[in-house]
Amino acid sequence: MRSEVVSIASVDRERLFAIYETHYDGADRQRFFDDLDEKDCVILLIEESEGADALVRPPRGSAATAAWADEGVRPSKAHETVVGFSTQKVFAFGGVRILFSGDTIIDPRHWGTQELVRAWCRFAGRTKAEAPDTPLYWFLISKGHRTYMYLPLFFARFHPSCDHEPDDFERDLMHRLGDAKFGDRYNFATGLIDERAPLDRLKPEIDSALDRTRNRHVAFFVDRNPHYADGVELLCLTEISAENMRSFARREMERGMAEMLVAR
């Protein structure tokens, strides 16, 4: 399993939509493509496997090894399949920088793998390294508890949260982002985005939020976004900084920052 950051222009759009529509009812191809066009890049989760015609190299030192090499026989190239992705956009906004994550999906067969998460943290680190003295915030909208759970798992302070309220700056930033991105569809009182149309919604067989409400963060998400199953989204925000990130996420973020500095 590996990850790769690719431009919107080079991504296989049909493959991404195929993954998307297996997870969401009400998926519309053109709406998905229009949303994709608003992003800068996509982080791909890629499964690698040998092709069906792959050959096995003879053991080193065996009589067959020389013939294997002389005849130019090589294993076929590994077959690569995109099994998850996360779309990203970076922009300046009111004196800070924003990393906006759009659709983030992993094939259920690969739930539990952390490669896409690590790749996102490294991407966030590289983004932070571009302007290290400017605050960087992660802006995301969540219509499922799995996306929301990235916040308590990887950040100490985030909003909305069952542990703390946003300060005046954070609350104002959330409202300004919601208004700028969604206009009158953004509800200032609830933090929810009302699309006022048939919405893409998580397939019932994939949704397990109501079975996991013993977790206080999942319970909080369901309480704050009671109509998530209908596709309603919750606006979320957290600062991307070493001080605010938990150990695993911080290590990967700092690794991304170091990669950016070496590349300069």
N, C-alpha and C positions, 0 to 999 in steps of 0.2 A: 504494500500500500504506500502510495506517495501522494504528494500534493504539488500543485503548480499554479502560479498566478499568471493569467493570460488576459489579453486585451479583449474588449467586447467585440472588436472587429474580427478576431481570429477564433472565437469560440463557436462550437457546434450548437447552434441555437435549438435545432430540433431535438438533439439529445437532451439538452437541459429541460426543454418543455416536456419531453417524454417522462423524465424523472418527476417533474412537478405535477403532472396530471395523474400520476399513480398515487400521489399523496393527497391531492385536493379535489373535492367535488366542485363543479362550477368553473373549472379552469378554462380560460379563453386564450387561444394561441396569440391573437394580435395584442390583447391587453398585456400578456406576459412579455411579448417582444418589445412593446412600447416601454414597459417598465425597465426592461433590460437596457434599452438604449439610453436611459437616463443615468446609468452607472458608468464608472470608469474602467472597472476590471472585474474579473471573476476568479475566486479561488476554487480550484477543482480538486476533488478527492478522486484519485485514480487507482483502480485495482489492476494489478499486473498479473498475467498468467501466460504460460507458454502456449504457443499455438498448437493446434491439434497435430500438426506434422512435425513438431519439435523432435529432434534427435538427442539421444543421450550420449555424451562423449565417453569413449572407453576409459577404463581406469588408467591413471598416469603410469607409464612404464610398461603397459601391456603391449603385446605384439600388434594389436590393432590400432594403437595410437598413431604410429607413423603413417599408416595407410589412411587413417581418418583425416590427418592433416594434409597429406599429399594430394588427396582427392578434393581438398577444399570444402569438405563437408562441415557445415556449421549448424548449430541449433537455429531454428527459425526465430525471428524477432518476437519478443514477448508481446502478447495481445494486451492492449490497454483499454479499459472500460471506465468511463466516468460514472461514479456511483454516488456522488454528492457534490454540492457546490454552495458557495456563498457569494452574493454579489456585493460590490463595494463602490462607494463614491466618497471622495475627500474634497472638502471645500472650506473656504474661510467664511466666518460668520460672526459679526459683531465683536471683533477683537480676539476671538478664539478660532481654533480649527475643529472641524467636525469630520468624523469618520462615520458615514452612514452605511449601515448594513441592511441590505434588502432581503430577498429570499435566501434562506439557509436551510438546506435539505440534505439528509443522509439516508440512503437506502436502509430500510430496517434491518437487513441482513448484516449491516456494518455498524449498527448502533453499539456504542461502547468503544469504538476506535477513537483515538484522540488526535489523529493526524490532521484533520481539518481544523480542529481547535488550535493545535500547535502552529499550523500555518497562518491562521488568522492572527494569533498573538505576535508572530514574527512580522507579519505585514503591518500590524499596529506599531510595532517597534520601529520599523523602517520609516513609517509615516511620522512618528514622533521625532525621529532623528533628523528629518528634513527641516524642522523648526523647533529645536529642543526647548527654546525659551518661551514658546507660545503654548498655552494650555490646549490640550487635545481631548475632545469628548467623543465618546461612543454614543451614537444616536441610532436607536433601533425601534422597530414596532413589532409587537409580539401578539400573534393570535394562537399561540400554543404554549403550554407550560415548559416544553423542552427548551425552546429558545429563551424564555424568561429565566430559566434555571442557570443559564450561563452567568447571569449577574451575581447571585449569591455564591456560586462556586468559585468565581475568579476575581471578584471585587469586594472590597470591604464596605464601601459606601456607594450606593446606587439608588435610583429612584424610578418608579415608586417602590417602597420597601415597607415591610412590616416592622422594621427595626428603627427607622429614623425618618424624619421629614426633611424635604429639601430646604436649604437656606434660601434667602430671597433671590440671590443670584441664580442659583440652580433652577428655582421655580420659574423665574422670568425667562431663563434660557429655554427651558422646555416649552413654555407657552409661545415664545417667539418662533421656535423651530416648528411647532405644530401649526401655527398660523401661516408661516411662510410656505410650508410644504403642502398643507391640506386645506387651508382657507377655512370656510365655514363648516367643513366636515369635521374639524377638530373641536372637541368639547372641552372648554377650559376647566369646567368643574370636575369632570371625571377623568380627563386625560385619554379618552377613547376617540377613535377615528370612526365616524359613521359614514360609510360609503353611500348610503341611501340607494342601493341597487343590489341585485343578487350578487353575493360575495363568494370568492373562493373560500372554501372551508375545509378543514381537515377531515379526511374520511373517518367515519365513526370507528372503523376497525383499527385505526392507527392511534386515535385519541385515547389516552389512558389517564387524563388529569383527575377525573373524579375517583379513580382507584388509588390515587397517590396523595390525597388531601391530608393524610397524617403528617406529611411534610408541611411545615408551617409556611414555607415560601410558595408551594403549590396551592395551598389553601388560600393564601393571600391573593395570588394571581386570579384564581377562580372567583374570589369575592370582588376584586376590582374590575374584572372583565367577565361578568356573568354570562354574556352572550358570545363568548369566544367561539363556541361550537358553530355559530352562524357566520363566522368569519370576521367578527369585530376585532379590531386591533388596539393594543395598549401602547402608548408612547412611553419609551424608557430612555434613561440617560445615565451615564456614569463617566467619570474622568479616567482617562488612560494615563496612568503615571505609576512609577515604581512604588510610590508610597501607598497607592490605593489598590494595588493588585496583589492577590495572594500568591504564595510561593511558586506554584507550577506556572501560572500565567506570567508572573513577573520574570521568571527565568527565561521563558521563551520570548517575551517582549524585549528584554535586555539583549538577548541573542540577536534579535532582528535589528536593534539599534547598532550593535557592534558590526553586523554585516554591512549596514549602510555606511558606517564610518570607514570601514576598510575599502569599500567600493569607491569612495571619493578620491 
